Amino acid sequence: MDGAGSHSNLQAQTWADLPRIELPQKAGLRAAIADAQNPDRAEAYDLLRTRVLPEASARNWNRIGVSQARPGPAAPLTALNLALSEARRPERRVTLVDLDFSRQPIRTRLGQPAPAARQRVHMARLTEQLALVTIDAAATEAATLLLDQTFRMELEVAQTSLAPHFTILHLPPILQGDAGLAALPLVQSVLLAIDGRKDRAADLRRCEAYVTPSCPLLGLFLHDGEA
């Protein structure tokens, strides 16, 4: 067997060995998740995927950040549902990385407790083609850890072991503290999720002013704010 085949088999085994997280079935959690059980919602995120991710691929971007102005459901749900959408493509491995580890909104949305703190970086599988990476760290360490080169290498090792075709990183809010800004060097572009109920034009202009010196703004997505 050649080296490429061995490497591919090793990656497949890494995915197969990941612990499985089942998508929640409780109505309050399930309603906001865009998959086959919510086809109308899934269609909206499929449209978002088809509009923005080909542009990213055309520019050789495979690490897209999703953030918002302040804490809320818009960015974590956009990141989760966009990742689910991309992972529905045949033979397309995707990783979803939640860097808002002071709040852990994606794990909470999935109804998952915090894992045992035996290691800092945790990996699990949501579907056959979608892996979730979460970080176990104190909220007070958020920005400091995101700026730390050792932690970045640790995260890169985890990513390399999964060898995804595409990675979506949920970033901390841009206008809440400095963790969101500290995370920007980890992505190649940012999709800004908008909460239509509370975000204002001035908030979006401030976000753009903070983001664009570090990386391009891929676009804006108006989250429906139902959850």
ZAVO-930482 format. One record per residue (C-alpha): residue in one letter; x, y, z. Coordinates in steps of 0.02 Angstrom, whole numbers, padded with zeros to 5 digits, always signed. Layout:
<nodes>
aXYZ
...
</nodes>
This chain:
<nodes>
m+00000+00000+00000
d+00069+00172-00045
g+00098+00313+00079
a-00054+00412+00021
g-00168+00262+00049
s-00096+00230+00222
h-00119+00412+00269
s-00299+00410+00208
n-00335+00253+00307
l-00260+00332+00463
q-00372+00485+00445
a-00524+00373+00420
q-00480+00278+00578
t-00458+00441+00675
w-00635+00492+00627
a-00704+00320+00666
d-00625+00325+00840
l-00704+00492+00888
p-00840+00480+01022
r-01012+00512+00947
i-01126+00654+01003
e-01307+00629+00954
l-01402+00781+00897
p-01529+00830+01030
q-01710+00776+01017
k-01785+00895+01146
a-01901+01012+01053
g-01824+01170+01126
l-01651+01123+01065
r-01699+01028+00907
a-01805+01168+00831
a-01654+01277+00789
i-01549+01139+00709
a-01550+01135+00519
d-01553+00956+00459
a-01673+00830+00381
q-01794+00849+00527
n-01808+01036+00489
p-01801+01043+00299
d-01857+01224+00281
r-01721+01283+00399
a-01595+01167+00316
e-01636+01242+00147
a-01595+01417+00210
y-01423+01362+00269
d-01393+01263+00110
l-01423+01426+00017
l-01300+01517+00130
r-01172+01378+00101
t-01193+01386-00087
r-01177+01575-00088
v-01025+01600+00022
l-00918+01443+00029
p-00878+01430-00158
e-00808+01606-00147
a-00701+01552-00001
s-00640+01399-00095
a-00600+01504-00249
r-00481+01605-00139
n-00407+01447-00061
w-00486+01486+00107
n-00531+01331+00208
r-00545+01408+00382
i-00693+01524+00401
g-00738+01612+00563
v-00917+01650+00614
s-00946+01786+00743
q-01066+01921+00796
a-01061+02087+00887
r-01114+02029+01061
p-01160+01864+01146
g-01317+01782+01078
p-01380+01635+00975
a-01346+01707+00803
a-01163+01659+00778
p-01160+01487+00864
l-01317+01430+00772
t-01253+01498+00607
a-01087+01408+00632
l-01170+01244+00682
n-01299+01244+00543
l-01177+01300+00409
a-01060+01158+00462
l-01204+01033+00454
s-01247+01097+00281
e-01069+01083+00215
a-01052+00909+00290
r-01204+00850+00192
r-01101+00861+00034
p-01039+00688-00018
e-00865+00640+00043
r-00841+00811+00125
r-00762+00807+00298
v-00794+00963+00402
t-00736+01018+00574
l-00830+01142+00682
v-00719+01224+00813
d-00799+01322+00956
l-00673+01452+01013
d-00800+01539+01126
f-00746+01425+01267
s-00796+01546+01403
r-00980+01516+01357
q-00977+01351+01261
p-01137+01394+01165
i-01126+01253+01038
r-01104+01118+01168
t-01248+01194+01265
r-01357+01200+01109
l-01322+01015+01083
g-01373+00979+01263
q-01200+00914+01306
p-01118+00929+01478
a-00940+00987+01493
p-00822+00839+01466
a-00707+00776+01602
a-00559+00894+01610
r-00426+00765+01567
q-00367+00864+01417
r-00387+01039+01347
v-00443+01003+01169
h-00592+00886+01149
m-00648+00807+00985
a-00812+00717+00949
r-00916+00670+00797
l-01088+00744+00762
t-01115+00654+00596
e-01012+00538+00489
q-00932+00690+00407
l-00940+00825+00542
a-00824+00834+00693
l-00842+00955+00838
v-00689+01025+00927
t-00714+01112+01095
i-00592+01186+01219
d-00590+01161+01407
a-00518+01318+01485
a-00565+01450+01613
a-00664+01597+01548
t-00534+01717+01616
e-00402+01635+01505
a-00496+01658+01341
a-00398+01795+01255
t-00232+01746+01334
l-00251+01567+01276
l-00305+01614+01100
l-00147+01721+01084
d-00034+01583+01151
q+00073+01499+01018
t+00078+01334+01111
f-00111+01325+01116
r-00121+01369+00931
m-00002+01227+00891
e-00106+01109+00999
l-00261+01158+00902
e-00168+01136+00738
v-00114+00960+00787
a-00296+00915+00821
q-00347+00987+00654
t-00208+00896+00562
s-00261+00730+00636
l-00437+00756+00566
a-00378+00825+00397
p-00546+00909+00357
h-00587+00980+00188
f-00661+01133+00274
t-00660+01208+00449
i-00787+01326+00523
l-00732+01413+00683
h-00858+01495+00798
l-00770+01649+00867
p-00809+01744+01028
p-00911+01903+01002
i-00812+02043+00924
l-00875+02184+01036
q-00872+02087+01201
g-00699+02089+01278
d-00546+02048+01173
a-00562+01860+01145
g-00647+01885+00977
l-00504+01993+00917
a-00376+01869+00984
a-00456+01731+00880
l-00449+01823+00713
p-00273+01763+00664
l-00340+01584+00668
v-00458+01612+00521
q-00441+01669+00341
s-00606+01762+00332
v-00756+01804+00442
l-00942+01784+00414
l-01033+01905+00528
a-01200+01842+00594
i-01326+01980+00631
d-01458+01972+00766
g-01597+02073+00685
r-01679+02106+00854
k-01535+02196+00939
d-01389+02231+00822
r-01377+02407+00754
a-01288+02479+00603
a-01160+02560+00717
d-01121+02389+00793
l-01089+02315+00622
r-00976+02459+00571
r-00874+02436+00730
c-00860+02248+00697
e-00802+02280+00519
a-00673+02406+00582
y-00604+02277+00704
v-00607+02127+00585
t-00542+02194+00419
p-00367+02243+00475
s-00338+02058+00517
c-00437+01967+00382
p-00570+01997+00250
l-00755+02002+00292
l-00836+01862+00192
g-01011+01929+00215
l-01158+01964+00330
f-01294+01840+00375
l-01458+01897+00453
h-01501+01764+00581
d-01687+01740+00605
g-01674+01762+00794
e-01807+01631+00831
a-01701+01534+00956
</nodes>
